[in-house]
Amino acid sequence: MKKIVSILLVAVLLLGSLAGCGGGGGKSDAATLSPEATGVALSNGVSVELGDYVLDGETELTVAKQPVEENKDEGYKIEAYDFKLGDMTELSDFITLRIPYDTAYCEDGQDPAKCVGAKYKNGATGQWEDVLFEVDATANELIIYTDHLSAFGAFHVKNEGQRNAKITSIYADFTGIDQQQAMETLREYVAGGGADGGEAAGLAARLLTGYNGFLGGVAGAAGETGFATDLTGTILNMASLGSPTFDTALADSAYKKLNKLGKVAAAVKIGAVMLSTEQTDADTLGLYKDTAMLALSYAESAAWGLAASGLFIFDYTISNLFEQGLAMKMDKINEVYTFFNDEYVSKDRQGFEWTARSLKDWRQVLIDIAEANPNEADAKAAVEEEIERYARVFWTLTSGDMDVVVSEMEKSSKGSATIPNATEAEIKALIGGYKAQLYERLYPVTQSVSTYMQRKTEAAYLDALNEVKEFFNQNITFNIVEDIPNGEKSKYEGYALRFAPLSENAVKENWSGKLGDGGGGSTKFTLLGYIQAGLPKELQLFKPGDDPESDEPELTLGFKLSAPVTEVKLGGLPLEGLLGTYSATFTFEGETATYNFTFMYYEGQLAFKPESDDFGTAFLLLPGPYEYDPATATATSEAESEYWSLSAHVRFIYEEGTVRFSSDSTVEDIEEGRSVTTYGEGTKID
């Protein structure tokens, strides 16, 4: 069965004060687990599988059902279980927990992956945090993968469409990502030397909007509004420099976060392919290796780069090494020598100290070597060197120390034993035989390490998703300020306002209001709620008594969204303060160019005159003539013929002592029905 890693990112409001606790808590189930008995199914419906490399001996497992936490008004319920394994909290491997979920809490026809999910409670902060899990809808269970123990909860989210516009769930099915798409993302990453690129951003945007994903579980006060027609395109538009809707800093932040997510998602996908394929092709192996080494060279990607290099090393290099070791001739190995290597522990002895390594110990040694040696050749050499060193220790003992080993072996009911008086050639043969045996014993361990490294990359994927969640959940404060000259009254006090344009499903009341005393106002919304509302980029003001549904606005103000505060000024800017030279950067089809333009009167009309004579600058910012509206601080130029039409809008703002503008220039071929728009950002330099 394909494993679909699902991540429920429950809204921030769920993580605050949790009201309405119910019953059902307090009962504990217990079982004794050991290296020989690593799993158990308990009577409370919880199952645990530790794997072969967590326990050294018998350890008691207890699972206590916690009181149910439910808030019917907000539509969620948490059924949690507290897991304890002796005194262990941090584990050496990822273990598997299965906890049941309540199907009755999901509405008819609702996908369980959208209405249930898992989190763990951080013991230090008391907050519920994200954990790797998948949904087994057949068994009605959540399958959790974790390398630490705490309280783990099944979160039930009912009618998620009624909450504030926060991300409530992500159904991140990376198995559904096209393998070729992931390969192209990694190729772009490697070819660009780690630079951000369109393939990674595109993969992330499709990941977030596909598979009933990222924005499938969003809703709220702004959020009963529906989505833009092309949500993937909307996210990519947001992340593009020169976006007509978002300011440069916000767009740049979105682009970086989408790139991080796209890169690690592609690496997780290809890692999963490698693990599930008996023999991965050379192109995939080489690309994955190059990706891992490049990721290691950047601080922000070093964690998943290290895990990816570990997966490559163990899935390919060390796996091949151990397969070759299995083919070694296994000569008869002296019993005392084998007992020393695999079982002997020196107890309270002066002088020589020794503890034979268990498979669990060897597993950690191999992980440590891989993490210290991300280069495959260095890792291979270090593993071979360590196995050779370990296999030779016995032959460095004094005869007295060897006699102690013999005595301990006989006490362990191993029967009588002798130590061969071996020559160097015989010792070499014995070491070779033991190494062959060790390679055979450790081969399954290497497979465990490969899976462990893949889980580490999935954990990095979870972190990247969490960053994106926080980004889209951020609050934007939107301030409207009227510039009122001294001694005068507000011109816009009592005016109705509305954001525009809104998506067809938008609840317009959520994006409407009235200006208060002094003609100002303030509101807050999440970035996600803004996207859901259809990315409005204008404020429309209506005179008192006018109907926004039928009357034309008295004033329309354009704006670009910035975080954490966006401010729109009423009263505009006087033209005299805007005339002068601007350095402007333009974006068209992903390419950028910077030119100087002078905003000036030319032959009695307002115009933008370029300093450069380069062909095409007129299409970046139309020369004019322009009409300037000081109330909206917008200059507009329009021209039309039988075959084409031209339009340009230049919106000025004044902040922190600097005049800036944002522009869009559109050329339309009327006959062909095609249009091209170029966006610009300018700063006044004189």
C-alpha positions in Angstrom: 0.0 0.0 0.0 1.3 3.4 -0.9 1.9 5.5 2.1 0.4 9.0 1.8 2.0 11.3 4.3 -0.7 13.7 5.5 -0.1 16.8 7.6 -2.9 18.4 9.4 -2.0 22.0 10.1 -4.8 23.0 12.5 -5.8 26.7 12.7 -4.0 28.8 15.2 -7.3 29.4 17.0 -7.4 25.7 17.9 -4.1 25.9 19.6 -5.1 28.6 22.1 -7.6 28.1 24.9 -9.4 24.7 24.3 -12.8 24.8 25.8 -15.5 22.2 26.4 -13.5 19.2 27.7 -15.4 16.0 27.6 -15.0 12.6 29.3 -13.3 9.4 28.2 -9.9 10.1 29.8 -7.8 8.5 32.5 -7.8 4.9 31.4 -4.3 3.4 30.8 -3.4 0.3 28.8 0.1 -1.3 29.3 2.3 -3.9 27.8 5.9 -5.1 28.1 7.9 -4.7 24.9 11.4 -6.0 24.2 13.9 -6.4 21.3 12.1 -9.7 20.6 8.5 -8.3 21.0 8.6 -4.9 19.4 4.9 -4.3 18.7 1.5 -4.6 20.4 -2.2 -3.9 19.8 -3.9 -2.6 22.9 -7.5 -2.9 24.0 -8.1 0.8 23.6 -7.6 0.5 19.9 -4.1 1.9 19.9 -1.2 -0.1 18.2 2.5 0.5 18.6 5.4 -0.9 16.5 8.9 0.1 17.6 11.0 -1.7 15.1 14.2 -3.6 15.8 16.5 -0.9 16.9 14.8 1.0 19.7 15.0 -1.2 22.8 17.9 -2.9 24.6 15.8 -4.9 26.9 12.3 -5.3 28.4 10.5 -2.0 28.8 7.0 -1.1 29.9 4.8 0.7 27.4 1.8 2.6 28.8 -0.9 4.4 26.8 -3.3 6.6 28.7 -6.5 7.9 27.1 -6.8 11.7 27.8 -10.0 13.6 28.4 -11.7 14.5 25.1 -11.4 18.2 24.2 -14.3 19.5 22.2 -15.6 22.9 21.0 -18.8 22.5 19.2 -19.1 26.2 18.3 -15.8 26.1 16.5 -16.3 22.6 15.2 -13.4 20.5 16.5 -12.7 17.6 18.8 -9.4 16.2 20.1 -9.0 12.6 21.3 -5.5 12.2 22.7 -3.4 9.4 24.1 -0.3 9.9 26.3 2.5 7.4 25.3 5.2 6.4 27.8 8.0 3.9 27.1 9.9 3.4 30.3 11.8 6.7 30.9 12.5 7.2 27.2 11.3 10.4 25.4 13.7 10.8 22.5 14.1 7.6 20.4 16.9 6.4 18.1 14.4 5.6 15.2 11.1 6.5 13.9 8.4 4.3 15.4 4.8 3.7 14.2 1.7 4.6 16.2 -1.8 3.8 15.2 -4.7 5.6 16.9 -8.4 5.4 16.0 -10.4 8.3 14.9 -14.1 9.0 15.1 -15.8 8.8 11.6 -19.0 10.1 13.0 -17.5 13.5 13.4 -16.9 13.8 9.7 -19.8 15.1 7.7 -21.5 12.9 5.0 -19.3 12.7 2.0 -16.4 14.5 3.7 -12.9 13.2 2.9 -11.4 11.8 6.2 -8.1 13.3 5.2 -9.7 16.7 5.5 -11.6 16.2 8.7 -9.1 14.3 10.7 -5.4 14.6 11.4 -2.8 14.1 14.0 -0.6 16.3 16.2 1.5 15.9 19.3 1.6 18.0 22.4 4.9 19.8 23.1 5.6 19.1 26.7 7.6 22.3 27.2 5.1 24.7 25.6 1.8 22.8 26.0 1.0 23.5 22.4 -0.2 21.1 19.8 2.4 20.8 17.0 2.6 19.0 13.6 3.7 15.4 13.2 4.2 13.1 10.2 1.2 10.9 9.7 -1.1 9.3 7.1 -4.8 8.4 7.1 -5.8 4.7 6.9 -9.5 5.3 5.9 -10.1 1.5 5.6 -9.1 0.9 9.3 -10.3 4.3 10.5 -6.9 4.9 12.0 -4.2 7.6 11.9 -0.7 6.2 11.3 1.9 8.4 13.0 5.6 8.3 12.5 7.7 9.8 15.3 11.1 9.7 16.9 9.9 11.1 20.2 7.1 10.3 22.7 4.5 12.6 24.1 0.7 12.9 23.9 -0.6 12.3 20.4 -4.1 13.5 19.4 -6.6 12.7 16.7 -7.9 16.1 15.6 -11.5 16.0 14.2 -12.4 19.2 12.2 -16.1 19.6 11.4 -17.4 21.9 8.7 -14.1 23.5 8.2 -15.6 26.1 5.9 -17.0 28.2 8.8 -13.8 29.2 10.5 -11.6 32.2 10.1 -9.4 32.3 7.1 -6.6 30.2 8.5 -5.0 27.1 7.0 -6.7 24.2 8.8 -5.3 21.2 6.8 -2.9 20.2 4.3 -3.3 16.8 2.5 0.2 16.6 1.2 0.3 13.5 -0.9 3.8 13.6 -2.3 3.3 10.2 -3.8 1.0 12.0 -6.2 3.7 14.3 -7.5 4.8 13.4 -11.0 8.3 11.8 -10.8 9.4 13.7 -14.0 8.2 17.0 -12.5 10.3 16.3 -9.4 13.3 15.4 -11.5 12.9 18.7 -13.5 12.8 20.7 -10.3 16.0 19.1 -9.0 17.7 19.6 -12.4 16.9 23.3 -12.3 18.1 23.4 -8.7 21.5 21.8 -9.5 22.0 23.7 -12.8 21.3 27.0 -11.0 23.7 26.2 -8.2 20.9 26.3 -5.6 19.3 29.5 -6.9 15.5 29.8 -6.7 13.6 28.9 -9.9 10.3 28.6 -11.5 10.2 24.8 -11.5 10.4 24.6 -7.7 7.9 27.4 -7.2 5.5 25.8 -9.7 5.8 22.4 -8.1 5.1 24.0 -4.7 2.1 25.9 -6.0 0.6 22.8 -7.6 1.3 20.8 -4.5 -0.5 23.3 -2.3 -3.5 23.5 -4.5 -3.7 19.9 -5.8 -4.6 16.6 -4.2 -7.5 18.3 -2.2 -4.6 20.1 -0.7 -3.3 23.2 1.0 -6.2 25.5 0.3 -8.9 22.8 0.4 -9.4 23.2 4.1 -9.5 27.0 4.4 -12.4 29.1 5.1 -13.7 31.8 7.4 -14.8 35.3 7.9 -13.1 36.4 4.8 -13.1 32.9 3.7 -16.6 31.9 2.7 -15.5 33.7 -0.4 -14.3 31.0 -2.6 -11.2 31.1 -4.7 -9.8 32.7 -7.8 -10.4 30.7 -10.9 -6.8 29.5 -11.2 -5.5 29.1 -7.7 -2.2 27.7 -8.8 -1.7 30.7 -11.1 -2.8 33.0 -8.3 -0.1 31.7 -6.0 2.6 31.9 -8.7 1.4 35.4 -9.6 1.8 36.4 -6.0 5.3 35.0 -5.9 6.4 36.8 -9.0 8.4 40.1 -8.8 6.5 42.8 -10.6 3.2 41.4 -9.4 0.4 44.0 -9.8 -1.2 42.9 -6.5 1.7 42.5 -4.0 4.6 44.6 -3.1 8.1 43.5 -3.8 9.0 42.3 -0.3 5.8 40.2 0.1 6.2 38.7 -3.4 9.9 37.9 -2.7 9.1 36.3 0.6 6.4 34.1 -1.1 8.8 33.1 -3.9 11.5 32.0 -1.4 9.1 30.0 0.7 7.6 28.3 -2.3 11.0 27.5 -3.6 12.1 25.9 -0.4 9.0 23.8 -0.3 9.3 22.8 -4.0 12.9 21.7 -3.6 12.4 19.6 -0.5 9.2 18.1 -1.9 11.0 17.0 -5.0 13.8 15.5 -2.9 11.3 13.6 -0.8 9.5 12.3 -3.9 12.7 11.0 -5.5 13.9 9.6 -2.2 10.7 7.6 -2.0 11.2 6.4 -5.5 14.7 5.2 -4.7 13.5 3.3 -1.6 10.7 1.6 -3.5 12.8 0.7 -6.5 15.1 -2.4 -6.5 17.6 -0.8 -8.8 17.4 3.0 -9.4 18.7 4.3 -12.7 22.0 6.1 -12.9 20.5 9.4 -13.9 18.2 9.6 -10.9 20.9 8.5 -8.5 23.4 11.1 -9.9 20.8 13.9 -9.7 19.8 13.0 -6.2 23.4 12.8 -5.1 24.2 16.3 -6.6 21.0 17.7 -5.0 22.0 16.4 -1.6 25.6 17.8 -1.8 24.3 21.2 -3.1 21.7 21.4 -0.3 24.5 20.8 2.3 26.3 23.9 1.1 23.5 26.2 2.2 22.5 26.7 5.8 18.7 26.9 5.1 18.8 23.5 3.4 21.6 21.7 5.3 19.3 19.6 7.5 17.4 17.9 4.6 20.6 17.9 2.5 22.3 15.8 5.2 19.4 13.4 5.4 19.3 13.1 1.6 23.0 12.4 1.4 22.5 9.8 4.1 19.7 8.1 2.1 21.9 8.1 -1.0 24.9 6.7 0.9 22.9 3.9 2.5 20.5 3.1 -0.3 23.3 2.9 -2.9 26.9 3.1 -1.8 26.7 1.2 1.6 24.1 -1.2 0.2 26.5 -2.2 -2.6 29.3 -2.5 -0.1 27.4 -4.8 2.1 26.2 -6.9 -0.9 29.8 -7.4 -1.8 30.5 -8.3 1.8 27.8 -11.0 1.7 29.8 -12.7 -1.1 32.9 -13.0 1.1 34.0 -16.6 2.0 32.7 -17.4 5.4 35.4 -19.6 6.9 34.7 -21.3 10.3 35.1 -18.5 12.9 36.6 -19.2 16.3 33.7 -19.3 18.8 35.6 -17.2 21.4 36.4 -14.6 18.8 32.7 -14.3 17.8 31.5 -14.3 21.4 33.8 -11.4 22.1 32.6 -9.4 19.1 28.9 -10.0 19.5 28.1 -10.7 23.2 31.0 -10.0 25.6 30.7 -7.2 28.1 33.6 -6.6 30.6 32.1 -6.1 34.0 33.9 -4.0 36.7 37.3 -5.0 35.5 40.5 -3.0 35.8 42.3 -2.5 32.6 40.7 -3.6 29.4 37.0 -2.5 28.9 34.8 -3.8 26.2 31.1 -3.8 25.3 30.1 -5.9 22.3 27.9 -3.9 19.9 24.3 -4.9 19.4 22.6 -4.3 16.0 21.1 -1.2 17.6 24.6 0.1 18.5 25.8 -0.7 15.0 22.9 1.2 13.5 23.8 4.3 15.4 27.4 4.0 14.4 26.4 3.8 10.8 24.2 6.9 11.1 26.9 8.8 12.9 29.4 7.9 10.1 27.0 9.0 7.4 26.2 12.3 9.1 29.9 13.0 9.6 30.8 12.0 6.1 28.2 13.2 3.6 30.5 12.5 0.7 29.8 8.9 -0.5 33.5 8.0 -1.0 34.4 9.2 2.5 31.4 7.4 4.1 32.3 4.1 2.3 35.9 4.4 3.5 34.8 5.2 7.0 32.4 2.3 7.2 35.0 -0.1 5.9 37.6 1.3 8.3 35.3 1.0 11.3 34.3 -2.6 10.5 38.0 -3.6 10.0 39.0 -1.8 13.3 36.2 -3.5 15.2 37.0 -7.0 13.8 40.7 -6.7 14.9 40.2 -5.6 18.5 40.1 -9.1 19.8 43.5 -9.9 18.4 45.1 -7.0 20.2 44.2 -8.5 23.7 46.8 -9.9 26.0 46.6 -13.6 26.7 45.2 -12.8 30.2 42.4 -10.7 28.7 41.6 -13.5 26.3 41.4 -16.0 29.2 38.8 -13.7 30.9 36.7 -13.8 27.7 36.9 -17.6 27.6 35.9 -17.8 31.3 32.9 -15.5 30.7 31.9 -17.5 27.6 31.9 -20.8 29.6 29.8 -19.1 32.4 27.3 -18.2 29.8 26.7 -21.9 29.1 28.5 -21.7 25.8 30.4 -24.8 26.6 34.2 -25.2 26.7 36.2 -23.1 24.4 39.7 -22.7 23.2 41.7 -19.8 21.6 43.6 -20.8 18.5 47.3 -20.0 18.5 46.8 -18.3 15.1 49.4 -17.1 12.7 49.0 -13.7 10.9 47.6 -15.5 7.9 45.1 -17.4 10.0 44.1 -14.2 11.9 43.5 -12.5 8.6 41.3 -15.4 7.5 39.3 -15.3 10.8 38.8 -11.5 10.5 37.6 -12.0 6.9 35.1 -14.7 8.0 33.8 -12.5 10.8 33.4 -9.5 8.5 31.4 -11.6 6.1 29.1 -12.7 9.0 28.9 -9.1 10.2 27.9 -7.8 6.7 25.1 -10.3 6.6 23.8 -9.3 10.1 24.0 -5.6 9.3 22.4 -5.7 5.9 18.9 -5.2 7.3 20.3 -2.5 9.5 21.4 -0.5 6.4 17.8 -0.8 5.0 16.5 0.6 8.3 19.0 3.5 8.1 17.8 4.3 4.6 14.2 4.5 5.7 15.3 6.6 8.7 17.0 9.1 6.5 13.9 9.3 4.2 11.8 10.1 7.3 14.3 12.9 8.2 13.7 14.5 4.8 10.0 14.1 5.3 10.4 15.9 8.6 12.1 18.8 6.7 9.2 18.7 4.3 6.9 19.1 7.2 8.9 22.1 8.4 8.7 23.7 5.0 4.9 23.2 4.8 4.6 24.7 8.3 6.5 27.8 7.2 4.2 28.2 4.2 1.2 27.8 6.6 2.5 30.6 8.8 3.1 32.8 5.8 -0.4 32.5 4.5 -1.9 32.7 8.0 -0.2 36.0 8.8 -2.4 39.0 9.7 -2.4 42.1 7.5 -3.4 45.4 9.1 -5.1 47.6 6.5 -5.2 51.3 7.4 -7.1 54.0 5.5 -5.9 57.6 6.4 -7.3 60.8 5.0 -4.9 63.7 4.6 -6.9 66.6 5.9 -5.3 70.1 5.6 -5.2 72.2 8.7 -8.4 73.9 9.5 -10.5 71.8 7.1 -13.0 69.0 7.7 -12.9 65.5 6.5 -14.1 65.1 3.0 -14.8 61.3 3.2 -16.2 60.9 6.7 -19.2 58.5 6.6 -18.4 57.3 3.1 -19.1 53.6 2.4 -16.1 51.6 1.2 -15.6 48.2 -0.5 -12.6 46.2 -1.7 -12.8 45.4 -5.4 -12.8 43.4 -7.5 -14.1 40.4 -5.4 -14.5 36.8 -6.5 -18.0 35.9 -7.5 -18.5 33.8 -4.3 -17.2 36.5 -2.0 -19.3 37.5 1.0 -19.2 41.3 0.2 -20.2 42.3 3.7 -16.9 41.0 4.9 -15.0 43.3 2.6 -17.2 46.4 3.1 -17.5 49.1 5.7 -17.8 52.8 6.5 -15.2 55.4 7.1 -15.4 56.8 10.6 -14.5 60.1 12.2 -11.9 61.9 10.3 -12.4 59.8 7.2 -10.2 57.0 8.3 -10.5 53.4 9.2 -8.6 50.2 9.9 -9.3 46.5 9.5 -7.4 43.2 9.6 -7.4 40.1 7.5 -5.2 37.1 6.9 -3.2 36.9 3.7 -5.1 33.7 2.9 -8.4 35.4 3.4 -7.3 38.1 1.0 -6.5 35.5 -1.6 -9.8 33.8 -1.1 -11.6 37.2 -1.6 -10.3 37.3 -5.1 -7.1 39.5 -4.6 -8.9 42.9 -4.5 -6.5 45.7 -5.5 -8.8 48.7 -5.3 -10.8 50.5 -2.6 -14.1 52.0 -3.8 -15.6 54.9 -1.9 -19.3 55.7 -2.1 -21.0 58.8 -1.0 -23.3 58.6 2.0 -26.7 57.3 0.8 -25.3 55.7 -2.4 -25.8 52.0 -3.0 -22.5 50.2 -3.7 -24.5 47.5 -5.6 -26.0 49.9 -8.1 -24.2 53.3 -7.9 -20.8 54.2 -9.3 -18.1 54.9 -6.7 -17.2 58.5 -6.0 -13.5 57.5 -5.7 -11.5 54.5 -6.6 -8.0 54.0 -5.1 -5.5 51.5 -6.2 -3.1 49.8 -3.8 -0.5 47.1 -3.5 -0.7 44.8 -0.5 2.3 44.8 1.9 2.9 43.0 5.1 2.4 43.4 8.0 0.7 46.8 7.3 -0.8 48.3 4.1 -1.8 51.9 4.2 -3.9 53.8 1.7 -4.1 57.6 1.9 -7.1 59.7 1.0 -6.5 63.2 -0.3 -3.8 62.2 -2.8 -0.5 63.7 -3.7 0.0 67.1 -5.4 1.5 66.8 -8.9 4.3 69.2 -8.2 5.9 66.8 -5.8 5.8 63.9 -8.3 7.5 65.5 -11.2 11.1 64.4 -11.7 13.3 61.4 -12.6 12.6 57.8 -11.5 14.7 54.7 -11.6 12.2 52.0 -12.7 12.5 48.2 -13.0 10.1 46.4 -15.3 9.1 42.8 -15.4 7.9 41.0 -18.5 7.6 37.2 -18.9 10.1 36.6 -16.1 12.7 39.0 -17.5 13.6 42.3 -15.8 15.1 45.6 -17.1 15.9 48.9 -15.4 15.7 52.3 -17.0 15.4 56.0 -15.9 12.2 57.9 -16.9 11.4 61.5 -16.3 7.9 62.4 -15.3 7.5 65.9 -16.8 5.4 68.4 -18.9 6.3 68.0 -22.6 4.7 70.4 -25.0 2.1 71.2 -22.4 1.1 67.6 -21.6 2.2 65.2 -18.9 4.5 62.5 -20.2 7.1 59.9 -19.1 10.3 60.5 -21.2 12.9 57.7 -21.1 16.6 58.6 -20.8 17.5 55.6 -23.0 16.8 55.4 -26.8 16.5 51.6 -26.6 13.7 50.3 -28.8 10.8 49.2 -26.8 11.0 51.5 -23.8 7.8 53.1 -24.9 6.0 49.7 -24.3 7.5 49.4 -20.8 6.0 52.8 -19.8 3.8 54.6 -22.3 5.1 58.1 -23.1 1.6 59.7 -22.7 -0.1 62.0 -22.6 -1.3 61.3 -19.0 -4.2 62.6 -17.0 -3.3 62.9 -13.3 -5.9 62.5 -10.5 -4.5 63.9 -7.2 -7.3 62.3 -5.2 -6.1 58.8 -6.1 -2.5 59.8 -6.9 -2.8 58.0 -10.2 -1.7 59.0 -13.7 -3.6 57.4 -16.6 -2.9 57.2 -20.3 -5.1 55.6 -22.9 -5.0 55.5 -26.7 -6.9 53.4 -29.3 -7.0 52.7 -33.0 -8.9 50.3 -35.2 -6.3 47.7 -34.7 -4.8 48.2 -31.2 -5.3 49.9 -27.9 -2.8 51.2 -25.3 -3.3 51.9 -21.7 -1.1 52.7 -18.7 -1.8 53.3 -15.0 0.9 54.8 -12.8 0.1 54.8 -9.0 2.2 57.0 -6.8 2.8 56.7 -3.1 4.8 58.7 -0.6 6.3 56.9 2.3 9.3 57.5 4.6 10.3 60.6 2.6 10.5 58.8 -0.8 8.1 58.9 -3.8 7.6 55.6 -5.5 5.3 54.4 -8.2 3.9 51.1 -9.5 2.8 50.8 -13.1 1.1 48.6 -15.6 1.2 49.2 -19.4 -1.0 47.1 -21.6 -0.8 46.7 -25.4 -3.8 45.0 -27.0 -4.0 43.6 -30.5 -7.7 44.1 -31.1 -7.8 42.1 -34.3 -6.0 39.1 -32.8 -7.6 39.4 -29.4 -4.3 39.3 -27.6 -2.8 41.6 -25.0 0.5 42.0 -23.2 1.0 43.7 -19.9 4.3 44.9 -18.4 4.6 45.8 -14.7 7.0 48.3 -13.3 8.3 49.6 -9.9 9.9 53.1 -9.7 11.7 55.2 -7.1 12.2 59.0 -7.5 15.9 59.8 -7.6 16.0 63.5 -7.9 
